[in-house]
Amino acid sequence: MLKLLRQFFVSVLLVFFSMGSLAGLSVGNQAPNFILKDQNNLSHNLNDYKGSWVILYFYPKDDTPGCTTQACDFRDAVERIISSRSIVFGVSLDSVESHKRFAEKNNLPFSLLSDQDGNVSKAYDSLNSFISFKASKRNTFIIDPEGKIAKIYLSVNPSTHSQMVLNDLNQLQN
């Protein structure tokens, strides 16, 4: 009986957390604008990147196994991303200082944006919030040169995600 109750509780939590991804943004919507600071304390305004393809990936926490795998996967693909006329940004609720340490430790050649208040993650339906715990969901958005969402990925596999993004970018750009 206890096992059945535990399974029910876990199921309810999973439904609760996934519901944020069911409502809100969809392909073709204007991407919510933001101004966030990166690991070098430079501000990035999404509107400044109109005319370019933008890969905006959200991740839960700097220097954790899955997030490190995902960041390094994008790091290893960055030359192909740049050659596809695209820019990549990682976003989490971690501080600028945390991003700086994480980027330096893993030689990340792209900007990690600090969304400490969670407003941007929330605008992109990518915020997990349970009691006092908050973290970004592992979601990614491809934003086209007009500033519209061209592709949405929910709960991605951190080790193979960049190749999937590159394949889809190639199709979207042709």
C-alpha positions, -999 to 999 in steps of 0.1 A, spaced: 0 0 0 28 24 9 45 16 -24 13 24 -43 9 57 -25 45 66 -33 40 59 -70 8 79 -70 25 109 -54 54 107 -79 29 105 -108 11 136 -95 43 155 -92 54 146 -127 21 158 -141 23 190 -121 58 198 -133 51 189 -169 19 210 -171 40 242 -173 54 229 -206 19 222 -220 6 257 -218 23 288 -232 47 291 -260 45 273 -293 63 273 -327 55 305 -345 51 326 -314 73 357 -309 101 347 -285 99 366 -252 125 393 -251 150 395 -223 180 413 -211 204 391 -190 240 393 -180 265 366 -190 295 352 -172 316 383 -182 289 406 -168 279 417 -203 242 423 -210 225 405 -238 192 417 -252 175 391 -274 162 419 -297 198 427 -305 201 393 -322 173 398 -347 186 387 -381 204 357 -366 194 323 -355 195 319 -317 198 287 -298 185 293 -263 190 263 -240 179 263 -204 195 240 -178 191 234 -141 225 240 -124 261 248 -132 287 221 -125 263 192 -122 268 161 -143 240 165 -168 245 202 -172 282 198 -177 276 172 -203 251 194 -221 274 225 -220 304 205 -232 282 190 -260 274 225 -272 310 236 -267 322 208 -290 296 218 -316 301 255 -314 321 258 -347 293 240 -366 267 262 -348 286 294 -358 290 281 -394 252 277 -395 249 314 -388 237 308 -353 245 319 -318 240 298 -286 232 309 -251 228 288 -220 204 300 -193 201 290 -157 192 306 -123 228 305 -113 247 338 -106 271 355 -130 300 344 -107 288 308 -108 286 310 -146 321 324 -148 336 295 -128 316 270 -148 325 285 -182 362 288 -173 364 252 -159 349 238 -191 363 262 -217 329 273 -228 331 297 -258 295 309 -256 276 330 -231 259 316 -201 231 340 -190 221 345 -154 184 344 -148 186 346 -110 150 357 -105 137 331 -129 116 355 -149 131 345 -183 128 308 -175 92 314 -165 85 334 -197 98 304 -217 78 278 -197 111 265 -184 109 271 -147 105 243 -122 92 256 -89 83 235 -59 80 251 -25 112 271 -22 132 251 -48 135 267 -82 155 256 -112 153 259 -150 140 229 -169 162 213 -195 144 229 -225 158 244 -257 144 269 -282 156 277 -317 146 313 -325 146 324 -361 160 357 -375 126 374 -372 126 366 -334 100 338 -336 102 304 -321 111 279 -348 116 248 -327 110 237 -291 127 208 -273 114 197 -239 134 176 -214 163 170 -238 191 144 -236 222 164 -226 247 142 -244 232 142 -279 212 174 -280 235 197 -299 235 173 -329 197 172 -329 197 211 -328 222 212 -357 201 188 -378 170 208 -372 187 241 -379 199 228 -412 163 219 -422 149 252 -409 174 272 -428 168 254 -461 
